[in-house]
Amino acid sequence: MLRIEALLGNNDVMAISEALRKIEIGGLTVGKVRGRGKNPPAEIHASKGSAIFQPQFSEKYVIVVIIPESKEEEVINIIKTKGSVGKIFVSPILRAIDIGTGKEGEETI
């Protein structure tokens, strides 16, 4: 099993979610976070346009999905084509346990 985490600079969440549903990836976690990358966030004009403010952080979106290894390339390609800007991180999952049923491994996803 693999954990795919996509940090997105733009809100491409719905397009990615719908495409993942079509390949039978049902469960995913989505969050809105604030962060800083290489490129600074856009300047904000404050005080009726008389002052310029450079924020430290910009809003980003996170999608986390646990998948079988057999779907790795398919999921990555969906995120790359449906997402406009961001990063994708892939990590191995050593063990997964469903608390409610006690099932382990790929049965939990």
N, C-alpha and C positions, 0 to 999 in steps of 0.2 A: 504494500500500500504506500501511497505517496500523499504528501500534503502540498498542494499548490496554493501559493499565496500571491495574489496580484495586488499591487499598490497602483492605483489609477489616479492620474492628475485630473481627469475629467469624469463626469458622471456617465460612464458607459455601462453601468451595472445591469440595467434591464436588458439590453441587447445581448450581453454575455450570458445572463441568466436564462433567457429564452433559448439561446443556441445550445447551452449545456443541457437543458431539459430535453431537447430533440435527440440527444445521444444518450438519454436515460441516466444523466447525472442529476439526482433529485435533491440531495441535501447540500446546502452551502450556507456560509455565514457571511454577512455583509455588514460593514461598519463605516461610519464617517469619522475620519480622524483629521488631526492637524499635524503638519510636518513641514520639513524643509529639505529641499533637494539641491542640486548644483545650481539651478536657475532660481533667482530670487522671485518672490511673488510680485504681482503687479502693484504699482504705486496706487495709493488711494488719495483722492483729493478731499480734504476735510475743511471745515470752517467756511462753508459756502465757496469752496474753490480757492481760498487764499492760502491754504497750507497743504503741503504734500507729506503724506505719511507712508513709510516703507514698512509693511508688516514683517515680523520675524518668520511667521509660519503661514502656510496656505492650506486650504481644505483639500483633502484627498479622500479617496474611497478605497476600502480594502475588501477583497473577496477571498475567502478561504474555503477550500474544498478538499475533501479526502477522497481519493480515487484509487481504483486498482491500477497497478503498473501498466496493464495492457492498454489503458486509455490515455496515457501520459501525452503522447504527441498530438492526439486529437484535441485534448483539452487545451494544450498550449497554443495550438494553431487557432482555435476559436478565440482565445483571449487576445492573441496577436492581431487577428483580423477585425474583431469587433471593438477592441480597445483602441483609443487614439494616442495615448501617451501614458507611460508608467513603467513598472518593472514587474517581472515574474520571478518568483523564487520557488524552487522545488526541493523538498526535504523528504527523507524516508520516515515512515511511521513504523516503529518497532513493534508496537502492540496497541490494539484497540479493544476496549471492553464496553459493552452496553450495560449501563448500571441497572436499568429496569429489568432486562431479561437475562443478564449474565452471559450473553453470547460474546464470542471473541472472534477477532480476525475480520476478514472481508464480509462476514455476515452482519457486522455492525453498520456497514455502509450500504 
